[in-house]
Amino acid sequence: MEEIEKKFPDFDEWLENYEEPEISYIAAIDVNTGGIKAVGPRGSLESKKFKKIIDIPTDIAIKIISGEISITKVFVDLSSGEYEITETKNLHKIDDVLHRIVERKWAEIEVPDLALTYDSSQQELHIELSEEFGGTYKLPADIKPVPRKMFWNGETNLDFILTDYNDPHVIHDSISIKLFELENNKKSIKINAPKKFSIYTRRIFKKYILEVL
């Protein structure tokens, strides 16, 4: 009996000193697209089944496994090995009601999703997505948005009508652009605007502003 006790360490002592081994994770990568096909602890993926297996950061792996991030939204830049979490967006109208886009001076919106700026001297309307959504509209320096990498669906339209002030029944001009055109790009359009006007849209985003210069 004494011999057996000498062979086995004291369990309480072992438990007190036990350190759980760190788990590292790997991902199987589609060599053509950089998309992730599978994620698991090291040794869990069969190398014969997948052409390319690489290390993946633990925090991203756990979020994929738990469902917090969809595996379809994570891509690897095959040249640099960096991971990008993306969102593919195919947006639809929030409702079918015409909404007037409020001028900045009257709007209580610090962080717009989409901003329109009318340059009266050039008669141009500039349309920009917020930098948070991959656009060019810069937010105030004290606001630190979390940029989201997105692939905008090519069929999503943004439609605007330019009308008499606060009256959508008298239309002076209409504008329609593809949402993907605003990715890292400002869209500038010549418009026929009276001295005082309103712009209406059927909302896709929640927060719009208009600024007249």
N, C-alpha and C positions, 0 to 999 in steps of 0.2 A: 504493500500500500504506500509506504514511504517512497519507494522507487517511482511509482506512478506520479505522485505529487511533485517530485523533483523534475519530471519530464514536462509537465504542463505549468505555464506561468499562472500566477494569481489572476483570475478573471477581472476583478475590480481594478487591479493595477493596469492590466492590458487595456481595459475600456477607457480608463482615465488618460492613457497616453496614446490612444488610437487616433491616427490622423487619416481622414478619408482621402483616398487618392483622387487627384484632380482628373476630371474626365475631359478629354479633348474630343472635338467633333470633326467630321469630314463630310464633304458634299460631293455628289456625283454631278458633273457638269455636262451640258449639251455642248459639244465642241463647235457646233455651227452657230448657235444663238447666244451662248453664255448663260442660258437659263439653267436653273437647278432642277435636277430630276429626282434626287433623294438626299436625305440628311440623316446622320446617325452618329453614335459614338464611334471612335476609332476602332476599326476591326469589324464593324457591323455590316459594311458594304462589300459585296463580292467584286473584286477587281476584274474578274473574267466577264462579269455582266455589264460593266460600265467602262467606256473608253478612257474617261478622265476623272480622277478623284483627287480633290485638293482639300487642304485645311480650310475650315470655316470658323470665324470668331464664335466663341461660346455664346455670347449674348444673342447673336442673330440666330444661331442654331436652336437655342432654347425657345425663342419666340416663334420660330417656324414649327417646331415640334408641338408647342402648346396651342398653336392656332392663332396666336396674336398677330403674326404676319403670315399672309398667304404665300406659299412656296412659289406661286406663279408671279409674285411681285418682286422677287429677288433675282438680280442678274449679276454676272461677274464680267468685268472688263477683262477679256482674255489676254490683252497685251500687258496690263498693269497688275492684274490680280485683285483689283479693288472691287468691293461689293457695292451695288446700288440697289436701294429699295425703291421700287417704282409703283406708280398707280396708273392703270389704264382706265381712262375715263370716257364713258359714252353718256353724256349728260342729256337730260330731258327737261322740259319746262317744269318749273315748280308748280305753276298753275297756268290757266289759259286767260288770265286777266291782264289787261294792259296796266303797267305800272309806270308812273312818271319818275324819272331819275332826278333826284333832288340835287340842287346846287350845293357845292361844298359848304358855302357860308351858312346854309340853313340846315345842313345834315349833321347829325351827331354820330358821325362815322369816322373813326381814326384809322381803321385798317380796312379799306375797301377791297373787295374781290376783283372788281373791274372799274377802271376810271376812264372817263371821257373828258377831254380838254378841248375847248373850242377856241381857236386863235382867230379872233375877229378881223385882224389886219390881213390875214392870208385867206380867210374864209375856209379854214381847214379844221376838220374834226379829227383829233388824235385819240385812238382807242388803245388802251393798254391793260393787260392783265397784271395783277399784283405780282411782285417778285416772289411772293409765297407760292404762287401757282406756276412759276416758271416764266413769268412775264417781265416787262421792263419798268413797270411803275414802282418807283422807289418809295418806300415807307419812311416816316420820320426816323431820325437817327436814334431816338430813345426807344423805338419799338424794334425788337429783335425777332422777326418772324422765323419760323422753322421752315425753310424751303422744302417743298415736296417735289421730288422728281416725278414727272407725269408724262405719259404718252396720251395726247388728246386724240380722240376718235375723229377721223377726217371728215365725217359726215355731219358733225354737230355745227349748226348754224347759230350765229348771233344776229338777231334782227332788231332794227331800231327804226322808229318813224319820228321825223322832225315836224312839229306842229305849231300852231298858234300857242301863245303862252297859256298853259293850263287847259287847253282845249284839244283833245285828240281827234276831233272831227274835221279840223281844217289842217290838211297835210301839205307840207311844203316839199318834203324830200323823204326818201326811205333808203336805208342802208342794210345790206346783208353781207356778212363775212363768215368765213369758216373759222371756228375756234382755234384750230391748230395753227392758223396764220399768226396768232399772237404769241406763240412760243418763242421767247427771246427776241421778240420783234414788236415794234410799235406800228400800228396801221394808221396812216394819215390819208384822209379822204376829203376832197373838195365838196362842199355842200352849199345849198341855196338856203340861207337862213335869214329870216327877218331880224330886226333889231332886238326884239324880245321873243323868245321861243321856249318851247319845252321839248324834251326828248322822252319818248315812251318805248318800253320794251316788254316783252313777255319773259319774265325772269328765268334764267338758268342758274345764276348765282344768287346769293342772298343780299349782298351789299354792293350797290352801285353808287358812284358819285359823278357829278358833272361840274366842271370848272370853266368859267367863261373869262377869257383874258382880253 
